[in-house]
Amino acid sequence: MIVHITSGKKRKSYKMKREISVIFIIFLLFIVSSCTNNEQFESKTLTQPSPIKELPKVRLPESNPITLTGKIHNITLIATRYEFNPSIIKANYGDKIIITLKSQDTAHGFSIPAYNLNQVVKSKETTTFNFIADKKGEFPFGCSVVCGRGHDTMLGKLIVE
């Protein structure tokens, strides 16, 4: 009969290597699972709007613009993947604009960088906010919550005369 005698140091070293290997495997599984792309997961967990520094200039069709006259105006803005309806809002300088933003599918945002405005609406919910049209010109607006592959095309325009 042959008896192998191993020192305590070798047993501890083997045990330590095994523990490090298990921790490394768990770490790799965590990294791999966090890198998967699941749109539904993203839209339900994203609560903070992403900052929009400058939106691209896009020529939008002049279909169904809202022309505002007077001092206070209520706008219902429907947000769906990957558009706003209406996509063009017209207002006069000095108008107070109250926007009721409704999401019909997933979380969306509404951002007008020139007005320092950024609002978020949760999936299938409604939020209301307001601002004063105190700058004249044409101002692009867009979705500030990543809502899927067409997110970058979710744009509109505010025209203040």
C-alpha positions as CSV (number, residue, x, y, z in Angstrom):
1,M,0.0,0.0,0.0
2,I,1.3,3.4,-1.0
3,V,0.3,6.4,1.0
4,H,0.7,9.8,-0.4
5,I,1.4,12.4,2.2
6,T,0.6,16.0,1.0
7,S,1.4,19.0,3.0
8,G,-1.3,21.4,4.2
9,K,0.1,24.1,2.0
10,K,-0.6,22.1,-1.2
11,R,-4.2,21.4,-0.1
12,K,-4.8,25.1,0.7
13,S,-3.3,26.1,-2.6
14,Y,-5.5,23.7,-4.6
15,K,-8.6,24.8,-2.6
16,M,-7.7,28.5,-3.3
17,K,-7.2,27.9,-7.0
18,R,-10.6,26.2,-7.2
19,E,-12.3,29.1,-5.4
20,I,-10.7,31.6,-7.7
21,S,-11.8,29.6,-10.7
22,V,-15.4,29.5,-9.5
23,I,-15.4,33.3,-8.8
24,F,-13.9,33.9,-12.3
25,I,-16.6,31.8,-13.9
26,I,-19.4,33.6,-12.0
27,F,-17.8,37.0,-13.1
28,L,-17.8,35.9,-16.7
29,L,-21.4,34.8,-16.6
30,F,-22.4,38.2,-15.1
31,I,-20.5,40.0,-17.9
32,V,-22.0,37.9,-20.7
33,S,-25.5,38.3,-19.3
34,S,-25.2,42.0,-18.9
35,C,-24.0,42.4,-22.6
36,T,-27.1,40.7,-24.1
37,N,-29.3,43.0,-26.1
38,N,-33.0,42.7,-25.0
39,E,-35.1,45.7,-26.1
40,Q,-38.0,44.8,-23.9
41,F,-35.7,44.7,-20.8
42,E,-34.1,48.0,-21.7
43,S,-37.3,49.8,-22.2
44,K,-38.7,48.6,-18.8
45,T,-35.7,49.4,-16.7
46,L,-34.5,52.7,-18.2
47,T,-35.8,55.5,-16.0
48,Q,-33.3,58.3,-16.7
49,P,-33.3,60.1,-20.0
50,S,-30.2,60.1,-22.0
51,P,-28.8,63.6,-22.6
52,I,-29.3,65.0,-26.1
53,K,-26.7,67.5,-27.1
54,E,-27.8,68.3,-30.6
55,L,-30.3,66.7,-32.9
56,P,-29.7,66.3,-36.6
57,K,-31.5,68.6,-38.9
58,V,-34.2,66.7,-40.6
59,R,-36.7,67.9,-43.2
60,L,-40.1,66.7,-42.0
61,P,-43.3,66.6,-44.0
62,E,-45.7,69.4,-43.3
63,S,-48.6,67.0,-42.5
64,N,-51.0,68.0,-39.7
65,P,-48.9,70.7,-38.0
66,I,-50.5,72.3,-34.9
67,T,-50.7,76.0,-35.2
68,L,-51.1,77.7,-31.9
69,T,-52.6,81.2,-31.4
70,G,-53.2,82.8,-28.0
71,K,-51.5,82.4,-24.7
72,I,-52.1,78.9,-23.3
73,H,-52.3,75.8,-25.5
74,N,-52.8,72.2,-24.6
75,I,-51.1,69.7,-26.9
76,T,-51.6,65.9,-26.8
77,L,-48.4,64.3,-28.1
78,I,-48.5,60.6,-28.9
79,A,-45.2,58.8,-28.7
80,T,-44.9,55.4,-30.4
81,R,-41.9,53.5,-31.8
82,Y,-40.4,55.5,-33.7
83,E,-42.5,58.7,-34.1
84,F,-44.2,61.5,-32.5
85,N,-47.7,62.5,-33.6
86,P,-47.9,65.3,-34.3
87,S,-44.3,65.7,-35.4
88,I,-44.5,69.4,-36.0
89,I,-45.8,71.9,-33.4
90,K,-46.3,75.6,-34.3
91,A,-46.5,78.3,-31.6
92,N,-46.2,82.1,-31.3
93,Y,-43.5,83.7,-29.3
94,G,-44.7,84.0,-25.6
95,D,-47.2,81.2,-25.7
96,K,-47.5,78.8,-22.8
97,I,-47.4,75.3,-24.1
98,I,-48.8,72.5,-22.0
99,I,-47.9,69.1,-23.4
100,T,-49.6,65.8,-22.4
101,L,-47.1,63.1,-23.6
102,K,-48.7,59.7,-24.0
103,S,-46.7,56.5,-24.6
104,Q,-48.5,53.8,-26.6
105,D,-45.9,51.1,-26.3
106,T,-42.6,51.6,-24.3
107,A,-40.9,54.2,-22.3
108,H,-40.1,57.4,-24.3
109,G,-38.6,60.8,-23.7
110,F,-39.3,64.3,-25.1
111,S,-36.3,66.6,-25.4
112,I,-35.8,70.1,-26.8
113,P,-32.2,70.9,-26.2
114,A,-32.6,74.6,-27.1
115,Y,-35.2,74.9,-24.3
116,N,-33.3,72.8,-21.9
117,L,-36.3,70.5,-21.7
118,N,-36.2,66.8,-21.1
119,Q,-39.2,64.7,-19.9
120,V,-39.8,61.0,-19.7
121,V,-43.0,59.0,-19.9
122,K,-43.1,55.4,-18.7
123,S,-44.5,52.6,-20.9
124,K,-48.2,53.0,-21.7
125,E,-48.5,56.0,-19.3
126,T,-49.0,59.7,-19.6
127,T,-47.1,62.7,-18.2
128,T,-47.9,66.4,-18.5
129,F,-45.4,69.3,-18.5
130,N,-45.3,72.9,-19.8
131,F,-42.9,75.6,-21.0
132,I,-43.0,79.1,-22.5
133,A,-42.1,79.5,-26.1
134,D,-39.6,82.2,-25.4
135,K,-37.2,81.7,-28.3
136,K,-38.1,82.3,-32.0
137,G,-37.0,79.9,-34.6
138,E,-37.2,76.2,-35.5
139,F,-36.1,73.8,-32.8
140,P,-35.8,70.0,-33.3
141,F,-37.1,67.7,-30.6
142,G,-36.5,64.0,-30.2
143,C,-36.9,61.0,-28.0
144,S,-34.4,61.0,-25.1
145,V,-35.0,57.4,-24.0
146,V,-33.6,54.6,-26.1
147,C,-36.7,52.9,-27.3
148,G,-35.3,50.5,-29.9
149,R,-33.5,50.3,-33.2
150,G,-35.4,53.2,-34.8
151,H,-34.8,55.5,-31.8
152,D,-32.6,57.9,-33.7
153,T,-35.4,58.6,-36.2
154,M,-37.9,59.6,-33.6
155,L,-37.7,63.3,-34.3
156,G,-40.0,66.4,-34.6
157,K,-39.8,70.1,-34.8
158,L,-41.1,73.1,-32.8
159,I,-41.6,76.2,-34.8
160,V,-41.9,79.5,-32.8
161,E,-42.9,82.6,-34.8
